Amino acid sequence: MNLKNPYLVPELAAIAAMLPRFDLNDIETAREVERQAVAAFPPYEPSTPLAIEDVTIPGYGDAPDVVARLYRPAVAGNLPVVIGLHGGGWALGNVETLDAQSRLIASKAQVAVLNVDYRLAPEHPYPAALEDAYSALAWVGGAGCALHGFRTDRIGVWGESAGGGLAAAVTMLARDSGGPAIAAQFLVAPTTDDRLSTESMRELTATPLWQAANSPIAWRNYLAGTGKPGSPSIPVYAAVGRATRKDLAGLPSAYLTAFEVDPTRDEGLNYGIELVRAGVPTEIHHYSGAFHIAHVIPGTKIGERIMQDTVSAFRRLLR
């Protein structure tokens, strides 16, 4: 692949120049661009009825309550449940960002999905987002189960981009703190490594949807008050790419997605390979000719294939 002019499949190449660009140097403008982009996508109409409601979850310790959106298929019996964590460099996004994917997965995989509106940096740096994700997990395993009949033996954690890094971190934290057991983790283009030293991060600089120039800003925002990105003091729960095989051993099954034309490609693949080496049952899907989170673009064949593969993984690992 020519890293200066990377190959995109034709249907993605045709729309790449029309996609919005985000500049995290101006957080408020970037948030508005993201909001408008998400609002412009057609809503996903599920093939089976869903009950959808916003729920409020007690925050971690003295932290504020967490808002989330719950999607439940109208089927009899207790359901597996998936905690969804949106992307956006820990600075952008909300429940609307992951709404279409949540509806699709709940409908086609026949699982309940809890789409979490976690706190954002720079206003709320690490560990705020992780605390909110863990609060959602605790609620699913406790009060949420009592209210909605979730199968607490079939809890999944799913995240995209920065949310993928959060999903990996909360999976590790739940194991280490004796929290509700997670049956499987679904990591889509996970942001894992604050050191930003991979070849894809260095060479893939002008890619659609996420540009490498935003990554140092995202990490500085997220790690403010914790440490300088790249320094030895960054905890593994903040940047799971620092995990050793000992840290990873005993984690639940993983399904990891990576995209070829994506600055975060290599850190995701590296994390998946380390999971394999640590003995974690891991399935890695790498999509050639696709950019970061390409499946969010409606109406593309490659996006449909990515989501079909993802739904299949939810069915296989949580049913």
GUVEXVEX-746433 format. One record per residue (C-alpha): residue number from 1; residue in one letter; y, x, z. Coordinates in Angstrom, 2 decimals. Example, Ala and Ser with C-alpha at 12.3 -4.5 7.8 and 13.67 -1.06 7.14 Angstrom:
! residues 2
<rec i="1" aa="A" Y="-4.50" X="12.30" Z="7.80"/>
<rec i="2" aa="S" Y="-1.06" X="13.67" Z="7.14"/>
This chain:
! residues 319
<rec i="1" aa="M" Y="0.00" X="0.00" Z="0.00"/>
<rec i="2" aa="N" Y="3.50" X="1.22" Z="-0.84"/>
<rec i="3" aa="L" Y="5.18" X="1.03" Z="2.56"/>
<rec i="4" aa="K" Y="8.64" X="1.04" Z="0.98"/>
<rec i="5" aa="N" Y="7.74" X="-1.98" Z="-1.15"/>
<rec i="6" aa="P" Y="4.73" X="-3.61" Z="0.52"/>
<rec i="7" aa="Y" Y="2.58" X="-6.10" Z="-1.34"/>
<rec i="8" aa="L" Y="2.90" X="-9.79" Z="-0.49"/>
<rec i="9" aa="V" Y="0.67" X="-12.47" Z="-1.96"/>
<rec i="10" aa="P" Y="2.68" X="-14.21" Z="-4.74"/>
<rec i="11" aa="E" Y="3.33" X="-17.45" Z="-2.86"/>
<rec i="12" aa="L" Y="4.84" X="-15.53" Z="0.07"/>
<rec i="13" aa="A" Y="6.73" X="-13.10" Z="-2.16"/>
<rec i="14" aa="A" Y="8.37" X="-16.07" Z="-3.88"/>
<rec i="15" aa="I" Y="9.94" X="-17.31" Z="-0.66"/>
<rec i="16" aa="A" Y="10.48" X="-14.10" Z="1.30"/>
<rec i="17" aa="A" Y="14.12" X="-13.65" Z="0.31"/>
<rec i="18" aa="M" Y="14.95" X="-17.24" Z="1.35"/>
<rec i="19" aa="L" Y="13.69" X="-16.88" Z="4.91"/>
<rec i="20" aa="P" Y="16.19" X="-16.56" Z="7.77"/>
<rec i="21" aa="R" Y="16.89" X="-13.19" Z="9.35"/>
<rec i="22" aa="F" Y="17.44" X="-12.78" Z="13.07"/>
<rec i="23" aa="D" Y="19.69" X="-10.20" Z="14.69"/>
<rec i="24" aa="L" Y="18.98" X="-9.88" Z="18.41"/>
<rec i="25" aa="N" Y="22.26" X="-8.01" Z="18.86"/>
<rec i="26" aa="D" Y="23.79" X="-11.51" Z="18.75"/>
<rec i="27" aa="I" Y="21.42" X="-13.61" Z="20.86"/>
<rec i="28" aa="E" Y="23.25" X="-16.92" Z="20.64"/>
<rec i="29" aa="T" Y="23.56" X="-16.81" Z="16.85"/>
<rec i="30" aa="A" Y="19.91" X="-15.75" Z="16.53"/>
<rec i="31" aa="R" Y="18.85" X="-18.68" Z="18.71"/>
<rec i="32" aa="E" Y="20.81" X="-21.10" Z="16.58"/>
<rec i="33" aa="V" Y="19.33" X="-19.66" Z="13.36"/>
<rec i="34" aa="E" Y="15.85" X="-20.03" Z="14.83"/>
<rec i="35" aa="R" Y="16.56" X="-23.60" Z="15.96"/>
<rec i="36" aa="Q" Y="17.80" X="-24.61" Z="12.51"/>
<rec i="37" aa="A" Y="14.85" X="-22.93" Z="10.78"/>
<rec i="38" aa="V" Y="12.31" X="-24.76" Z="12.95"/>
<rec i="39" aa="A" Y="14.13" X="-28.08" Z="12.51"/>
<rec i="40" aa="A" Y="14.05" X="-27.65" Z="8.71"/>
<rec i="41" aa="F" Y="10.25" X="-27.51" Z="8.59"/>
<rec i="42" aa="P" Y="8.54" X="-30.85" Z="7.95"/>
<rec i="43" aa="P" Y="6.84" X="-32.24" Z="11.07"/>
<rec i="44" aa="Y" Y="3.08" X="-31.96" Z="11.26"/>
<rec i="45" aa="E" Y="1.39" X="-35.35" Z="11.14"/>
<rec i="46" aa="P" Y="-1.96" X="-35.08" Z="12.97"/>
<rec i="47" aa="S" Y="-5.08" X="-36.46" Z="11.37"/>
<rec i="48" aa="T" Y="-6.17" X="-38.02" Z="14.68"/>
<rec i="49" aa="P" Y="-4.04" X="-39.78" Z="17.32"/>
<rec i="50" aa="L" Y="-2.45" X="-37.60" Z="19.99"/>
<rec i="51" aa="A" Y="-0.88" X="-38.51" Z="23.32"/>
<rec i="52" aa="I" Y="2.17" X="-36.27" Z="23.70"/>
<rec i="53" aa="E" Y="4.28" X="-35.98" Z="26.84"/>
<rec i="54" aa="D" Y="6.64" X="-33.50" Z="28.46"/>
<rec i="55" aa="V" Y="5.50" X="-32.35" Z="31.91"/>
<rec i="56" aa="T" Y="7.16" X="-30.44" Z="34.73"/>
<rec i="57" aa="I" Y="5.17" X="-27.72" Z="36.47"/>
<rec i="58" aa="P" Y="6.06" X="-26.11" Z="39.82"/>
<rec i="59" aa="G" Y="7.48" X="-22.63" Z="39.31"/>
<rec i="60" aa="Y" Y="6.03" X="-19.39" Z="40.62"/>
<rec i="61" aa="G" Y="7.18" X="-18.78" Z="44.21"/>
<rec i="62" aa="D" Y="10.89" X="-19.55" Z="44.36"/>
<rec i="63" aa="A" Y="11.26" X="-19.69" Z="40.57"/>
<rec i="64" aa="P" Y="12.49" X="-22.89" Z="38.92"/>
<rec i="65" aa="D" Y="10.09" X="-25.51" Z="37.62"/>
<rec i="66" aa="V" Y="8.56" X="-24.92" Z="34.21"/>
<rec i="67" aa="V" Y="8.84" X="-27.49" Z="31.43"/>
<rec i="68" aa="A" Y="5.94" X="-27.85" Z="29.01"/>
<rec i="69" aa="R" Y="4.70" X="-30.28" Z="26.40"/>
<rec i="70" aa="L" Y="1.15" X="-31.59" Z="26.60"/>
<rec i="71" aa="Y" Y="-0.82" X="-32.73" Z="23.55"/>
<rec i="72" aa="R" Y="-4.05" X="-34.65" Z="24.17"/>
<rec i="73" aa="P" Y="-6.44" X="-36.02" Z="21.56"/>
<rec i="74" aa="A" Y="-7.47" X="-39.63" Z="22.14"/>
<rec i="75" aa="V" Y="-11.15" X="-38.91" Z="22.81"/>
<rec i="76" aa="A" Y="-13.43" X="-39.82" Z="25.67"/>
<rec i="77" aa="G" Y="-14.43" X="-37.27" Z="28.26"/>
<rec i="78" aa="N" Y="-12.86" X="-34.15" Z="29.69"/>
<rec i="79" aa="L" Y="-11.30" X="-31.75" Z="27.22"/>
<rec i="80" aa="P" Y="-10.96" X="-27.99" Z="26.97"/>
<rec i="81" aa="V" Y="-7.32" X="-27.01" Z="27.39"/>
<rec i="82" aa="V" Y="-5.23" X="-24.29" Z="25.78"/>
<rec i="83" aa="I" Y="-1.98" X="-22.85" Z="27.16"/>
<rec i="84" aa="G" Y="0.38" X="-22.16" Z="24.23"/>
<rec i="85" aa="L" Y="3.10" X="-19.48" Z="24.36"/>
<rec i="86" aa="H" Y="5.63" X="-19.31" Z="21.51"/>
<rec i="87" aa="G" Y="7.04" X="-16.20" Z="19.86"/>
<rec i="88" aa="G" Y="10.61" X="-15.00" Z="19.46"/>
<rec i="89" aa="G" Y="10.87" X="-11.54" Z="21.00"/>
<rec i="90" aa="W" Y="11.06" X="-13.08" Z="24.52"/>
<rec i="91" aa="A" Y="14.62" X="-14.13" Z="23.58"/>
<rec i="92" aa="L" Y="14.20" X="-16.97" Z="21.06"/>
<rec i="93" aa="G" Y="12.23" X="-20.19" Z="20.90"/>
<rec i="94" aa="N" Y="11.18" X="-23.18" Z="22.97"/>
<rec i="95" aa="V" Y="8.54" X="-25.89" Z="22.80"/>
<rec i="96" aa="E" Y="9.79" X="-26.96" Z="19.36"/>
<rec i="97" aa="T" Y="8.92" X="-23.51" Z="18.00"/>
<rec i="98" aa="L" Y="5.22" X="-24.08" Z="18.63"/>
<rec i="99" aa="D" Y="5.19" X="-27.86" Z="18.21"/>
<rec i="100" aa="A" Y="3.67" X="-28.11" Z="14.73"/>
<rec i="101" aa="Q" Y="0.92" X="-25.57" Z="15.48"/>
<rec i="102" aa="S" Y="0.20" X="-27.30" Z="18.81"/>
<rec i="103" aa="R" Y="-0.22" X="-30.67" Z="17.12"/>
<rec i="104" aa="L" Y="-2.49" X="-29.20" Z="14.45"/>
<rec i="105" aa="I" Y="-4.71" X="-27.34" Z="16.91"/>
<rec i="106" aa="A" Y="-4.96" X="-30.27" Z="19.33"/>
<rec i="107" aa="S" Y="-5.89" X="-32.60" Z="16.48"/>
<rec i="108" aa="K" Y="-8.28" X="-30.43" Z="14.48"/>
<rec i="109" aa="A" Y="-9.90" X="-28.46" Z="17.32"/>
<rec i="110" aa="Q" Y="-9.99" X="-31.48" Z="19.65"/>
<rec i="111" aa="V" Y="-8.58" X="-29.62" Z="22.61"/>
<rec i="112" aa="A" Y="-5.63" X="-30.36" Z="24.88"/>
<rec i="113" aa="V" Y="-2.68" X="-28.01" Z="24.31"/>
<rec i="114" aa="L" Y="-0.03" X="-27.20" Z="26.92"/>
<rec i="115" aa="N" Y="2.98" X="-25.74" Z="25.05"/>
<rec i="116" aa="V" Y="5.07" X="-23.83" Z="27.63"/>
<rec i="117" aa="D" Y="8.87" X="-23.50" Z="27.55"/>
<rec i="118" aa="Y" Y="9.00" X="-20.21" Z="29.46"/>
<rec i="119" aa="R" Y="12.22" X="-18.51" Z="30.56"/>
<rec i="120" aa="L" Y="13.86" X="-16.17" Z="28.03"/>
<rec i="121" aa="A" Y="15.37" X="-12.70" Z="28.17"/>
<rec i="122" aa="P" Y="17.93" X="-11.23" Z="28.51"/>
<rec i="123" aa="E" Y="18.95" X="-13.90" Z="31.04"/>
<rec i="124" aa="H" Y="15.47" X="-13.83" Z="32.60"/>
<rec i="125" aa="P" Y="13.72" X="-10.50" Z="31.99"/>
<rec i="126" aa="Y" Y="10.17" X="-9.54" Z="33.00"/>
<rec i="127" aa="P" Y="8.38" X="-10.88" Z="34.95"/>
<rec i="128" aa="A" Y="9.99" X="-14.34" Z="34.48"/>
<rec i="129" aa="A" Y="8.10" X="-15.32" Z="31.32"/>
<rec i="130" aa="L" Y="4.82" X="-14.05" Z="32.75"/>
<rec i="131" aa="E" Y="5.40" X="-15.98" Z="35.98"/>
<rec i="132" aa="D" Y="6.01" X="-19.17" Z="33.99"/>
<rec i="133" aa="A" Y="2.85" X="-18.62" Z="31.96"/>
<rec i="134" aa="Y" Y="0.85" X="-18.05" Z="35.14"/>
<rec i="135" aa="S" Y="2.38" X="-21.17" Z="36.72"/>
<rec i="136" aa="A" Y="1.14" X="-23.15" Z="33.72"/>
<rec i="137" aa="L" Y="-2.33" X="-21.69" Z="34.16"/>
<rec i="138" aa="A" Y="-2.35" X="-22.53" Z="37.88"/>
<rec i="139" aa="W" Y="-1.27" X="-26.10" Z="37.09"/>
<rec i="140" aa="V" Y="-3.98" X="-26.51" Z="34.46"/>
<rec i="141" aa="G" Y="-6.60" X="-25.36" Z="36.96"/>
<rec i="142" aa="G" Y="-5.26" X="-27.58" Z="39.74"/>
<rec i="143" aa="A" Y="-2.92" X="-30.56" Z="39.56"/>
<rec i="144" aa="G" Y="-3.13" X="-30.80" Z="35.77"/>
<rec i="145" aa="C" Y="-6.90" X="-31.02" Z="35.91"/>
<rec i="146" aa="A" Y="-6.72" X="-33.77" Z="38.53"/>
<rec i="147" aa="L" Y="-4.24" X="-35.75" Z="36.43"/>
<rec i="148" aa="H" Y="-5.69" X="-35.26" Z="32.97"/>
<rec i="149" aa="G" Y="-9.32" X="-34.28" Z="33.43"/>
<rec i="150" aa="F" Y="-9.19" X="-30.85" Z="31.80"/>
<rec i="151" aa="R" Y="-12.36" X="-28.82" Z="31.68"/>
<rec i="152" aa="T" Y="-11.46" X="-25.97" Z="33.98"/>
<rec i="153" aa="D" Y="-14.46" X="-23.99" Z="32.73"/>
<rec i="154" aa="R" Y="-12.99" X="-24.04" Z="29.20"/>
<rec i="155" aa="I" Y="-9.39" X="-22.86" Z="29.57"/>
<rec i="156" aa="G" Y="-7.89" X="-20.89" Z="26.69"/>
<rec i="157" aa="V" Y="-4.63" X="-18.95" Z="26.41"/>
<rec i="158" aa="W" Y="-2.97" X="-18.75" Z="23.00"/>
<rec i="159" aa="G" Y="0.21" X="-16.96" Z="22.02"/>
<rec i="160" aa="E" Y="2.07" X="-15.87" Z="18.91"/>
<rec i="161" aa="S" Y="4.05" X="-12.62" Z="18.59"/>
<rec i="162" aa="A" Y="5.78" X="-12.03" Z="21.96"/>
<rec i="163" aa="G" Y="3.80" X="-15.04" Z="23.18"/>
<rec i="164" aa="G" Y="0.64" X="-13.19" Z="22.12"/>
<rec i="165" aa="G" Y="1.57" X="-10.32" Z="24.40"/>
<rec i="166" aa="L" Y="2.22" X="-12.83" Z="27.19"/>
<rec i="167" aa="A" Y="-1.15" X="-14.49" Z="26.56"/>
<rec i="168" aa="A" Y="-2.90" X="-11.12" Z="26.85"/>
<rec i="169" aa="A" Y="-0.95" X="-10.29" Z="30.01"/>
<rec i="170" aa="V" Y="-1.62" X="-13.60" Z="31.77"/>
<rec i="171" aa="T" Y="-5.32" X="-13.22" Z="30.91"/>
<rec i="172" aa="M" Y="-5.36" X="-9.86" Z="32.66"/>
<rec i="173" aa="L" Y="-3.27" X="-11.13" Z="35.58"/>
<rec i="174" aa="A" Y="-5.53" X="-14.15" Z="36.12"/>
<rec i="175" aa="R" Y="-8.58" X="-11.90" Z="36.34"/>
<rec i="176" aa="D" Y="-6.92" X="-9.46" Z="38.72"/>
<rec i="177" aa="S" Y="-5.36" X="-12.08" Z="41.01"/>
<rec i="178" aa="G" Y="-8.31" X="-14.45" Z="41.21"/>
<rec i="179" aa="G" Y="-6.50" X="-17.18" Z="39.31"/>
<rec i="180" aa="P" Y="-8.15" X="-19.92" Z="37.25"/>
<rec i="181" aa="A" Y="-10.77" X="-18.40" Z="34.97"/>
<rec i="182" aa="I" Y="-9.81" X="-18.07" Z="31.31"/>
<rec i="183" aa="A" Y="-12.65" X="-18.61" Z="28.86"/>
<rec i="184" aa="A" Y="-10.96" X="-17.15" Z="25.76"/>
<rec i="185" aa="Q" Y="-7.70" X="-15.58" Z="24.62"/>
<rec i="186" aa="F" Y="-6.18" X="-16.20" Z="21.17"/>
<rec i="187" aa="L" Y="-3.66" X="-13.53" Z="20.22"/>
<rec i="188" aa="V" Y="-1.67" X="-14.02" Z="17.01"/>
<rec i="189" aa="A" Y="0.28" X="-10.90" Z="15.92"/>
<rec i="190" aa="P" Y="0.65" X="-9.96" Z="19.59"/>
<rec i="191" aa="T" Y="3.59" X="-7.81" Z="20.67"/>
<rec i="192" aa="T" Y="1.94" X="-5.33" Z="23.01"/>
<rec i="193" aa="D" Y="3.57" X="-1.89" Z="23.05"/>
<rec i="194" aa="D" Y="7.10" X="-0.93" Z="24.14"/>
<rec i="195" aa="R" Y="6.65" X="2.63" Z="22.88"/>
<rec i="196" aa="L" Y="7.18" X="1.53" Z="19.25"/>
<rec i="197" aa="S" Y="5.34" X="4.57" Z="17.92"/>
<rec i="198" aa="T" Y="2.95" X="3.02" Z="15.40"/>
<rec i="199" aa="E" Y="3.08" X="3.71" Z="11.67"/>
<rec i="200" aa="S" Y="3.72" X="0.04" Z="10.85"/>
<rec i="201" aa="M" Y="6.70" X="-0.04" Z="13.24"/>
<rec i="202" aa="R" Y="8.14" X="3.14" Z="11.73"/>
<rec i="203" aa="E" Y="7.55" X="2.34" Z="8.07"/>
<rec i="204" aa="L" Y="7.69" X="-1.47" Z="7.67"/>
<rec i="205" aa="T" Y="11.37" X="-1.92" Z="8.33"/>
<rec i="206" aa="A" Y="12.55" X="-4.64" Z="5.92"/>
<rec i="207" aa="T" Y="9.87" X="-7.29" Z="6.37"/>
<rec i="208" aa="P" Y="10.34" X="-11.09" Z="6.35"/>
<rec i="209" aa="L" Y="10.72" X="-13.12" Z="9.56"/>
<rec i="210" aa="W" Y="10.66" X="-10.14" Z="11.91"/>
<rec i="211" aa="Q" Y="12.40" X="-6.84" Z="11.27"/>
<rec i="212" aa="A" Y="11.52" X="-3.63" Z="13.09"/>
<rec i="213" aa="A" Y="15.17" X="-3.13" Z="14.11"/>
<rec i="214" aa="N" Y="14.84" X="-6.11" Z="16.47"/>
<rec i="215" aa="S" Y="11.90" X="-4.68" Z="18.39"/>
<rec i="216" aa="P" Y="13.80" X="-2.08" Z="20.47"/>
<rec i="217" aa="I" Y="16.38" X="-4.74" Z="21.39"/>
<rec i="218" aa="A" Y="13.66" X="-7.20" Z="22.35"/>
<rec i="219" aa="W" Y="11.95" X="-4.69" Z="24.61"/>
<rec i="220" aa="R" Y="15.24" X="-3.61" Z="26.24"/>
<rec i="221" aa="N" Y="16.05" X="-7.23" Z="27.00"/>
<rec i="222" aa="Y" Y="12.58" X="-8.00" Z="28.32"/>
<rec i="223" aa="L" Y="12.22" X="-4.87" Z="30.46"/>
<rec i="224" aa="A" Y="15.75" X="-4.88" Z="31.89"/>
<rec i="225" aa="G" Y="15.49" X="-4.07" Z="35.59"/>
<rec i="226" aa="T" Y="11.90" X="-2.88" Z="35.21"/>
<rec i="227" aa="G" Y="12.29" X="0.36" Z="33.29"/>
<rec i="228" aa="K" Y="13.39" X="2.00" Z="30.09"/>
<rec i="229" aa="P" Y="11.13" X="1.08" Z="27.16"/>
<rec i="230" aa="G" Y="8.80" X="3.95" Z="26.43"/>
<rec i="231" aa="S" Y="9.03" X="5.42" Z="29.92"/>
<rec i="232" aa="P" Y="5.86" X="6.05" Z="31.95"/>
<rec i="233" aa="S" Y="6.78" X="3.49" Z="34.62"/>
<rec i="234" aa="I" Y="6.32" X="0.33" Z="32.53"/>
<rec i="235" aa="P" Y="3.56" X="-1.83" Z="34.11"/>
<rec i="236" aa="V" Y="0.58" X="-2.89" Z="32.06"/>
<rec i="237" aa="Y" Y="1.34" X="-6.58" Z="32.64"/>
<rec i="238" aa="A" Y="4.68" X="-6.05" Z="30.84"/>
<rec i="239" aa="A" Y="3.22" X="-4.12" Z="27.91"/>
<rec i="240" aa="V" Y="-0.52" X="-4.66" Z="27.55"/>
<rec i="241" aa="G" Y="-0.73" X="-2.01" Z="24.85"/>
<rec i="242" aa="R" Y="-0.66" X="0.49" Z="27.72"/>
<rec i="243" aa="A" Y="-3.95" X="-0.84" Z="29.10"/>
<rec i="244" aa="T" Y="-6.85" X="1.55" Z="29.53"/>
<rec i="245" aa="R" Y="-10.42" X="0.52" Z="28.81"/>
<rec i="246" aa="K" Y="-10.90" X="0.16" Z="32.55"/>
<rec i="247" aa="D" Y="-7.97" X="-2.29" Z="32.60"/>
<rec i="248" aa="L" Y="-9.55" X="-4.29" Z="29.77"/>
<rec i="249" aa="A" Y="-13.17" X="-4.31" Z="30.90"/>
<rec i="250" aa="G" Y="-14.41" X="-7.74" Z="31.93"/>
<rec i="251" aa="L" Y="-11.75" X="-9.75" Z="30.14"/>
<rec i="252" aa="P" Y="-12.80" X="-12.96" Z="28.37"/>
<rec i="253" aa="S" Y="-13.53" X="-13.23" Z="24.66"/>
<rec i="254" aa="A" Y="-10.64" X="-12.55" Z="22.32"/>
<rec i="255" aa="Y" Y="-9.65" X="-13.77" Z="18.87"/>
<rec i="256" aa="L" Y="-6.89" X="-11.60" Z="17.40"/>
<rec i="257" aa="T" Y="-4.88" X="-12.12" Z="14.22"/>
<rec i="258" aa="A" Y="-2.86" X="-9.42" Z="12.45"/>
<rec i="259" aa="F" Y="-0.73" X="-9.43" Z="9.29"/>
<rec i="260" aa="E" Y="-0.50" X="-6.56" Z="6.83"/>
<rec i="261" aa="V" Y="3.27" X="-6.66" Z="6.15"/>
<rec i="262" aa="D" Y="4.36" X="-6.74" Z="9.78"/>
<rec i="263" aa="P" Y="5.98" X="-4.08" Z="11.98"/>
<rec i="264" aa="T" Y="3.83" X="-5.26" Z="14.91"/>
<rec i="265" aa="R" Y="0.61" X="-5.00" Z="12.87"/>
<rec i="266" aa="D" Y="-0.73" X="-1.73" Z="14.26"/>
<rec i="267" aa="E" Y="-0.03" X="-2.43" Z="17.94"/>
<rec i="268" aa="G" Y="-1.97" X="-5.68" Z="17.61"/>
<rec i="269" aa="L" Y="-4.87" X="-4.04" Z="15.80"/>
<rec i="270" aa="N" Y="-4.89" X="-1.17" Z="18.29"/>
<rec i="271" aa="Y" Y="-5.10" X="-3.63" Z="21.17"/>
<rec i="272" aa="G" Y="-7.97" X="-5.47" Z="19.50"/>
<rec i="273" aa="I" Y="-9.87" X="-2.23" Z="18.92"/>
<rec i="274" aa="E" Y="-9.39" X="-1.21" Z="22.57"/>
<rec i="275" aa="L" Y="-10.76" X="-4.59" Z="23.64"/>
<rec i="276" aa="V" Y="-13.84" X="-3.92" Z="21.50"/>
<rec i="277" aa="R" Y="-14.25" X="-0.45" Z="22.98"/>
<rec i="278" aa="A" Y="-13.95" X="-1.92" Z="26.48"/>
<rec i="279" aa="G" Y="-16.87" X="-4.23" Z="25.76"/>
<rec i="280" aa="V" Y="-14.85" X="-7.44" Z="25.40"/>
<rec i="281" aa="P" Y="-16.31" X="-9.80" Z="22.77"/>
<rec i="282" aa="T" Y="-13.53" X="-9.62" Z="20.18"/>
<rec i="283" aa="E" Y="-12.99" X="-11.01" Z="16.70"/>
<rec i="284" aa="I" Y="-10.18" X="-9.46" Z="14.63"/>
<rec i="285" aa="H" Y="-8.74" X="-11.13" Z="11.52"/>
<rec i="286" aa="H" Y="-6.34" X="-9.08" Z="9.38"/>
<rec i="287" aa="Y" Y="-4.59" X="-10.96" Z="6.55"/>
<rec i="288" aa="S" Y="-3.74" X="-8.84" Z="3.53"/>
<rec i="289" aa="G" Y="-0.45" X="-9.55" Z="1.75"/>
<rec i="290" aa="A" Y="0.95" X="-11.65" Z="4.61"/>
<rec i="291" aa="F" Y="4.02" X="-11.10" Z="6.75"/>
<rec i="292" aa="H" Y="4.56" X="-11.70" Z="10.47"/>
<rec i="293" aa="I" Y="3.48" X="-15.23" Z="11.51"/>
<rec i="294" aa="A" Y="3.11" X="-16.26" Z="7.86"/>
<rec i="295" aa="H" Y="1.20" X="-19.39" Z="8.81"/>
<rec i="296" aa="V" Y="4.36" X="-21.08" Z="10.14"/>
<rec i="297" aa="I" Y="5.60" X="-21.50" Z="6.55"/>
<rec i="298" aa="P" Y="4.37" X="-24.95" Z="5.47"/>
<rec i="299" aa="G" Y="2.64" X="-25.58" Z="2.18"/>
<rec i="300" aa="T" Y="1.08" X="-22.17" Z="1.47"/>
<rec i="301" aa="K" Y="-2.60" X="-21.60" Z="0.81"/>
<rec i="302" aa="I" Y="-2.71" X="-18.46" Z="2.92"/>
<rec i="303" aa="G" Y="-1.05" X="-20.30" Z="5.81"/>
<rec i="304" aa="E" Y="-3.63" X="-23.07" Z="5.56"/>
<rec i="305" aa="R" Y="-6.43" X="-20.48" Z="5.55"/>
<rec i="306" aa="I" Y="-5.02" X="-18.74" Z="8.62"/>
<rec i="307" aa="M" Y="-4.81" X="-22.03" Z="10.52"/>
<rec i="308" aa="Q" Y="-8.30" X="-23.10" Z="9.40"/>
<rec i="309" aa="D" Y="-9.68" X="-19.81" Z="10.71"/>
<rec i="310" aa="T" Y="-7.76" X="-20.26" Z="13.96"/>
<rec i="311" aa="V" Y="-8.98" X="-23.82" Z="14.49"/>
<rec i="312" aa="S" Y="-12.53" X="-22.65" Z="13.85"/>
<rec i="313" aa="A" Y="-12.09" X="-20.01" Z="16.56"/>
<rec i="314" aa="F" Y="-10.84" X="-22.60" Z="19.07"/>
<rec i="315" aa="R" Y="-13.84" X="-24.81" Z="18.34"/>
<rec i="316" aa="R" Y="-16.27" X="-21.91" Z="18.57"/>
<rec i="317" aa="L" Y="-14.93" X="-20.34" Z="21.77"/>
<rec i="318" aa="L" Y="-13.88" X="-23.41" Z="23.78"/>
<rec i="319" aa="R" Y="-16.27" X="-26.23" Z="22.90"/>
